[in-house]
């Protein structure tokens, strides 16, 4: 048994990462780290009495090399008699759609697919090949980005059903082990590209620290990470006293009551826990600063965080959620008797009727207006800043934005609010209120019925 193998086995036992009878799905990229992990677990499979499988995610970023990586993994698992699963994903498109960096997008895609496959094929644990060097890079990156104490705790040894048995050994140790044992692996050429943050730290910053300051830098950070993890546990215990009084999650959004956190030193920790737990987003110090600044902002203020996360203030509370895409509605001309789709759930009808057909209800989705003043085309469009109208029953004009706020229309729903107009004059804030100038009077000769109905 080699020194490296002893380190791995001791680490697994000390941290109780593997139990007899576990079914473990190994994340296999084809690179040295994941090949090493699969080899070690296979070598000591009988010792642990476990079942193994491997999963490869093809990110389709480095054609044709990404396909060659997959082919390598297929052949490796065939030779080692390991059940193999492959998934192909368009990470670049995912990154663009979710406003993420390629690194962030690839990570989100990987873990989502790992969990999906583990559930589908009945694996109770997922093993990733993060190692000593990866942990050092992560801690430095988190320190630079200001992610706080939790970031300094580094890569978790275990999180939920994800285990990391290779954490105590470095990348050079792994490569030397594979070469000494004649085990082949793939090299990802993009790892030398310092345009990626992690590669810059790995290839330029860490080597300088190790050569000029501390040769055992990676081991030092692993030990420090353990200390920080213990601090995080203590903070987490204290923060949990406030968490459920300050954080609510429903309708895919977080509702934050900062005033319910009596210990202000825990605000950032509580915010980060809420973001990770409910939105799968690891916040930075800058994010927390932006979120807490909303306390002194007016209702309606929106701030953008990384990716597709936004925070906003509404009714005195802070909400955080992933952005909702605006509808693809474009300006449309409406003719009498025609129906048009105003969203994916409702159609709008405008028809000419007789006065004796009028039947008033409290339904805001059905209105009657005078068509006497209408000239030319009726147009449906999305509202824009500066739009004004004279709400029925009120004196004077009002900004549409103010009206929507007073009607307590949810902030993110407002962006899709549609108007019925004629020659740039607003007739109807659709589904909410008509303009007072188009109300019916005794002298009205031409009556129009405006109606929203559920799409059939």
Buried (B, 14 or more C-beta within 10 A) or exposed (E): EEEBBEBBBEBBEEBEBBEEEBBBBBBBBBBBBBBBBBBBBBEBBEEBEBBBBBBBBBBBBBEEBBEEBBBBBBEBBEEBEBEBBBBEBBBBEBBEEBBBEBBBBBEBBBBBBBBEBBEEEEBBBBBBBBBBBBBBBBBBBBEEBBBBBBBBBBBBBBEEBBBBBBBBBBBEBBBBBBEEEEBEBBEBEBEEEBEBBBBBBBBEBBEEBBEEEEEEBBBEBBEBBEEBBEEBEEBBEBBEEBBEEBBBBEEEBBBBBBEEBEEEEBBBBBBBBBBEEBBEBBBBBEBBEBBBBBEEEEEBBBBEBBBBBBBBBBEEBBBBBBBBEEBEBEEBEBEEEBBBEBBEEBBBBBBEEEEEEEEEEEEBBBBBBBBBBBEEEBBBBBBEEEBBBBBBEEEEEBBBBEBBBEBEBEBBEBBBBBBBBBEEBBBBBBBBBBBBBBBBEEEBEEBBBBBBEEEE
